[in-house]
Amino acid sequence: MRLRFILLGLAAFVAALLVVLPASWFAGALPPQLGCGHLSGSIWRGQCSGLSVAQANGQPLRLDTLDWQLHPLALLRGRLQADVSIAGADVAARGNLTVQSGGRLTLEALSGRIGLDHARLAALPSGWSASAEARELSLRFAEGRIQQLGGALLAHQLRDARGTAFGDFRLEFPPTQSPPFRGTLADAGGPMQLKAQLELNADQSWQMQGTIMLRPGAPPGLGGALDQLAPADINGLRNFRLEGAAR
């Protein structure tokens, strides 16, 4: 009986220790591409202040804070699951993150915004800028590829290096459990009227086709830029098709 009480006492002590385990104890376990100025709270619910994330272009992405709250019961199913939120000068997002064996990573209910330029998004020409927004975005990565996708991405105030405004755009994917993923791309106001379909395939290739035309009052030089995409018909409508691979 005495041994039983001793074991129960030890179990209670270990449980209490885990609950209040300082997050700062695990600073040395962070991967090399992550830097954290200050860790506070516990491993279960804590905050990293002064977070920096290394990028391929050598310029780190700097964030003010990263907050998390782990779901302990998910550990019993072999998963690391947490509600996370990040904040920075032009970055703010929150969602649910799940990490499983084999490098499988799932993001659910991701909503947020981030300012974009060429340094953050290489696909954006130098000097161009936009503000990107995610709304209830869910996606799962496995073996370096997207295996599940759903939600909406919005681009606001897209501008080129000369300050020409191209308007706002919305890309939306219905919840889909496996590729191919078929989404719709449309303008949300601005000098161009755009309607297109985008398909993402399992081999990371993509195809986009649709129509685009200028609205009255569009910047004079914009028509010449669109001529490189497709010729306009008598009504000013352009049918286009693009394809590529995200490798």
JODALIN-V945702 format. One record per residue. RES is the residue in one small letter. PSI is psi in degrees with one decimal (999 if undefined). D_CENTER is the distance of its C-alpha to the mean C-alpha in Angstrom with 1 decimal. Layout:
BEGIN
res=RES psi=PSI d_center=D_CENTER
res=RES psi=PSI d_center=D_CENTER
END
This chain:
BEGIN
res=m psi=-42.5 d_center=54.8
res=r psi=-40.7 d_center=54.4
res=l psi=-37.3 d_center=52.0
res=r psi=-44.2 d_center=49.9
res=f psi=-36.1 d_center=49.6
res=i psi=-45.1 d_center=48.7
res=l psi=-40.7 d_center=45.9
res=l psi=-39.5 d_center=44.6
res=g psi=-42.1 d_center=44.7
res=l psi=-41.0 d_center=42.8
res=a psi=-41.8 d_center=40.1
res=a psi=-38.5 d_center=39.8
res=f psi=-44.6 d_center=39.6
res=v psi=-42.5 d_center=36.9
res=a psi=-43.8 d_center=34.9
res=a psi=-38.3 d_center=35.3
res=l psi=-42.0 d_center=34.4
res=l psi=-37.5 d_center=31.1
res=v psi=-39.0 d_center=30.3
res=v psi=10.0 d_center=30.9
res=l psi=118.4 d_center=29.9
res=p psi=135.9 d_center=28.6
res=a psi=-28.5 d_center=25.1
res=s psi=-21.8 d_center=26.7
res=w psi=-20.8 d_center=28.6
res=f psi=13.9 d_center=25.5
res=a psi=-37.8 d_center=24.5
res=g psi=-13.5 d_center=26.1
res=a psi=-3.2 d_center=24.0
res=l psi=142.3 d_center=20.7
res=p psi=156.1 d_center=19.6
res=p psi=-24.2 d_center=20.8
res=q psi=-4.5 d_center=17.5
res=l psi=137.7 d_center=17.0
res=g psi=141.7 d_center=19.4
res=c psi=121.9 d_center=20.3
res=g psi=-40.3 d_center=23.1
res=h psi=129.6 d_center=24.2
res=l psi=133.1 d_center=23.6
res=s psi=166.9 d_center=25.1
res=g psi=-160.7 d_center=25.7
res=s psi=172.7 d_center=26.0
res=i psi=-26.0 d_center=24.0
res=w psi=-36.1 d_center=23.5
res=r psi=108.3 d_center=22.4
res=g psi=-172.0 d_center=21.8
res=q psi=140.4 d_center=20.1
res=c psi=122.8 d_center=19.3
res=s psi=141.1 d_center=20.3
res=g psi=46.5 d_center=19.8
res=l psi=136.9 d_center=16.8
res=s psi=138.0 d_center=16.2
res=v psi=120.0 d_center=13.9
res=a psi=141.9 d_center=15.7
res=q psi=162.6 d_center=14.4
res=a psi=-28.7 d_center=16.3
res=n psi=1.2 d_center=17.9
res=g psi=-11.7 d_center=19.5
res=q psi=112.0 d_center=18.1
res=p psi=148.7 d_center=16.3
res=l psi=121.0 d_center=13.4
res=r psi=133.5 d_center=15.4
res=l psi=148.9 d_center=14.6
res=d psi=-51.7 d_center=17.4
res=t psi=151.0 d_center=16.8
res=l psi=120.1 d_center=14.9
res=d psi=144.8 d_center=16.6
res=w psi=155.4 d_center=16.9
res=q psi=111.3 d_center=19.3
res=l psi=152.2 d_center=20.1
res=h psi=99.9 d_center=21.5
res=p psi=-37.2 d_center=24.8
res=l psi=-25.7 d_center=25.9
res=a psi=-26.6 d_center=22.9
res=l psi=-29.6 d_center=24.5
res=l psi=-20.9 d_center=27.5
res=r psi=12.8 d_center=25.6
res=g psi=28.8 d_center=24.4
res=r psi=147.6 d_center=20.8
res=l psi=112.2 d_center=19.0
res=q psi=138.8 d_center=17.2
res=a psi=148.3 d_center=16.1
res=d psi=127.4 d_center=14.9
res=v psi=151.7 d_center=12.9
res=s psi=143.6 d_center=12.3
res=i psi=152.8 d_center=11.8
res=a psi=142.4 d_center=13.7
res=g psi=-171.2 d_center=14.7
res=a psi=-45.4 d_center=16.7
res=d psi=32.9 d_center=14.1
res=v psi=134.9 d_center=11.1
res=a psi=129.8 d_center=11.0
res=a psi=155.7 d_center=8.9
res=r psi=151.2 d_center=10.3
res=g psi=-171.4 d_center=10.2
res=n psi=129.1 d_center=12.0
res=l psi=131.1 d_center=11.6
res=t psi=129.2 d_center=14.3
res=v psi=128.7 d_center=15.6
res=q psi=172.3 d_center=18.6
res=s psi=153.6 d_center=21.2
res=g psi=11.1 d_center=20.8
res=g psi=15.4 d_center=17.3
res=r psi=130.2 d_center=15.8
res=l psi=131.1 d_center=12.5
res=t psi=131.0 d_center=11.4
res=l psi=130.3 d_center=8.7
res=e psi=148.2 d_center=10.6
res=a psi=41.6 d_center=11.0
res=l psi=121.8 d_center=7.6
res=s psi=137.5 d_center=8.7
res=g psi=-173.8 d_center=8.4
res=r psi=156.4 d_center=9.0
res=i psi=139.4 d_center=9.1
res=g psi=136.9 d_center=12.0
res=l psi=142.2 d_center=12.0
res=d psi=-173.3 d_center=15.0
res=h psi=-31.4 d_center=16.3
res=a psi=-33.3 d_center=15.9
res=r psi=-28.6 d_center=12.1
res=l psi=104.1 d_center=11.8
res=a psi=-26.3 d_center=14.9
res=a psi=-16.7 d_center=15.0
res=l psi=124.0 d_center=15.8
res=p psi=153.7 d_center=19.6
res=s psi=132.1 d_center=21.0
res=g psi=-14.8 d_center=21.8
res=w psi=156.8 d_center=19.4
res=s psi=159.4 d_center=17.0
res=a psi=166.7 d_center=14.8
res=s psi=122.5 d_center=12.7
res=a psi=144.5 d_center=9.4
res=e psi=136.7 d_center=8.9
res=a psi=138.7 d_center=7.1
res=r psi=112.3 d_center=10.1
res=e psi=47.2 d_center=10.8
res=l psi=133.7 d_center=8.1
res=s psi=133.2 d_center=9.3
res=l psi=151.2 d_center=9.1
res=r psi=132.2 d_center=11.3
res=f psi=140.1 d_center=11.8
res=a psi=132.5 d_center=15.5
res=e psi=36.4 d_center=17.4
res=g psi=11.4 d_center=14.6
res=r psi=155.8 d_center=13.9
res=i psi=124.6 d_center=12.0
res=q psi=-15.8 d_center=14.7
res=q psi=140.7 d_center=13.6
res=l psi=142.6 d_center=11.6
res=g psi=149.9 d_center=12.0
res=g psi=-169.2 d_center=11.1
res=a psi=143.2 d_center=10.8
res=l psi=133.7 d_center=9.0
res=l psi=142.0 d_center=11.5
res=a psi=122.7 d_center=12.7
res=h psi=143.3 d_center=15.5
res=q psi=51.0 d_center=18.4
res=l psi=124.5 d_center=17.9
res=r psi=148.1 d_center=20.8
res=d psi=-174.5 d_center=22.5
res=a psi=-22.1 d_center=24.4
res=r psi=0.2 d_center=27.4
res=g psi=6.1 d_center=25.7
res=t psi=128.2 d_center=26.0
res=a psi=129.5 d_center=23.8
res=f psi=-4.4 d_center=22.3
res=g psi=-162.5 d_center=21.1
res=d psi=151.2 d_center=18.1
res=f psi=153.4 d_center=16.4
res=r psi=126.9 d_center=14.8
res=l psi=122.3 d_center=13.3
res=e psi=133.5 d_center=13.8
res=f psi=128.7 d_center=14.0
res=p psi=150.8 d_center=16.5
res=p psi=121.6 d_center=15.9
res=t psi=132.7 d_center=17.0
res=q psi=-15.7 d_center=17.9
res=s psi=156.0 d_center=18.4
res=p psi=157.9 d_center=18.2
res=p psi=151.4 d_center=19.1
res=f psi=125.2 d_center=16.4
res=r psi=119.0 d_center=18.0
res=g psi=168.1 d_center=16.3
res=t psi=136.1 d_center=18.0
res=l psi=127.6 d_center=17.3
res=a psi=155.9 d_center=19.5
res=d psi=157.9 d_center=20.4
res=a psi=37.1 d_center=20.4
res=g psi=150.1 d_center=23.3
res=g psi=-170.0 d_center=24.5
res=p psi=-12.4 d_center=26.9
res=m psi=141.1 d_center=25.7
res=q psi=115.6 d_center=25.8
res=l psi=133.7 d_center=23.4
res=k psi=121.7 d_center=23.2
res=a psi=160.4 d_center=21.7
res=q psi=134.5 d_center=20.6
res=l psi=130.9 d_center=17.9
res=e psi=126.3 d_center=18.3
res=l psi=126.3 d_center=16.2
res=n psi=167.8 d_center=18.7
res=a psi=-31.0 d_center=19.0
res=d psi=12.4 d_center=20.2
res=q psi=11.5 d_center=17.0
res=s psi=161.1 d_center=19.2
res=w psi=154.1 d_center=18.4
res=q psi=140.7 d_center=20.8
res=m psi=133.3 d_center=20.7
res=q psi=147.3 d_center=23.9
res=g psi=-158.7 d_center=25.0
res=t psi=151.2 d_center=27.0
res=i psi=141.2 d_center=26.7
res=m psi=157.6 d_center=29.4
res=l psi=144.0 d_center=30.0
res=r psi=159.0 d_center=30.9
res=p psi=137.3 d_center=34.1
res=g psi=7.3 d_center=33.8
res=a psi=150.2 d_center=31.0
res=p psi=139.1 d_center=31.3
res=p psi=-38.9 d_center=34.1
res=g psi=-6.5 d_center=32.4
res=l psi=-33.0 d_center=29.5
res=g psi=-41.2 d_center=31.8
res=g psi=-37.3 d_center=32.6
res=a psi=-39.3 d_center=29.0
res=l psi=-23.6 d_center=28.6
res=d psi=-28.1 d_center=31.8
res=q psi=-21.0 d_center=30.0
res=l psi=-47.6 d_center=27.7
res=a psi=149.5 d_center=30.6
res=p psi=152.3 d_center=34.0
res=a psi=145.0 d_center=34.6
res=d psi=-170.6 d_center=37.2
res=i psi=-24.1 d_center=40.0
res=n psi=3.1 d_center=37.7
res=g psi=7.8 d_center=35.1
res=l psi=136.3 d_center=32.7
res=r psi=127.0 d_center=30.8
res=n psi=129.1 d_center=29.8
res=f psi=160.3 d_center=27.3
res=r psi=130.8 d_center=25.7
res=l psi=153.3 d_center=23.2
res=e psi=159.5 d_center=22.1
res=g psi=-165.4 d_center=20.6
res=a psi=135.2 d_center=18.8
res=a psi=73.9 d_center=15.5
res=r psi=999 d_center=17.5
END
